[in-house]
Amino acid sequence: MKNLAILIRHGESLANAKNIVSEDLEGHPLTEKGIKQSLKTGGVISPISNKIEHVYSSPVQRTRETALNVMEAMNLEKTVEIDNLLTETAFGKYNNVKFEDFPKFHKKEFGIEPFEDNGKRMLHATRKHEGINLYFSHALPIKALICNLLELEEEDASGIKIENASITVIDPFEERVYSIGSLFISEKLIKLIIS
């Protein structure tokens, strides 16, 4: 059996447009741009629609909305299952602050969920389910998962950017990374998924 986790970051949300970090479950829906981004991503991955077994999403509004838009563009009729392990980083007292006021590294000392803990919970979320599945989450947790698999420290991966509505593909069991924060999917990767 092929095991692939296709991770998609949510499209642009109101929090992104306001340049704030937020773990709030509600109150930061997708912007019009975010809706377009998520529909575009759904179109990009539509060739693999018939291979998707399950769809999982963070409980946060912007990820749930992204999941529905992506699935619409894919003509994928599945139930979106909420998984709290896919949620946004716990920002503590930094929740809803401007991005420039958010600490860059060593988040544990600031009362923020540690980067490595983000990576571990995301790995657990993707290892709970075999097969080829879609997972909708957030930039920091997806980046932390990639760093966990590649054995990179947060500081060493500061250049990795997970764009809105981008696609990251991994095999969580074999710990292989096929795509990181891409807005497209290669023919080679499509063949790997559908073969």
Buried (B, 14 or more C-beta within 10 A) or exposed (E): EEBBBBBBBBBBBBBBBEEBBBBBBEEBBBBEBBBBBBBBBBEBBBBBBEBBEBBBBBBBBBBBBBBBBBBEBBEBEBEBEBBEBBBBBBBEEBBBBEEEEBEEEEBEEBEBBBBBBBBBBBBEBBEEBBEBBBBBBBBBBBBBBBBBBBEBEBEEBEEBEBBBBBBBBBBBBEEEBBBBBBEEBEEEBBEBBEE
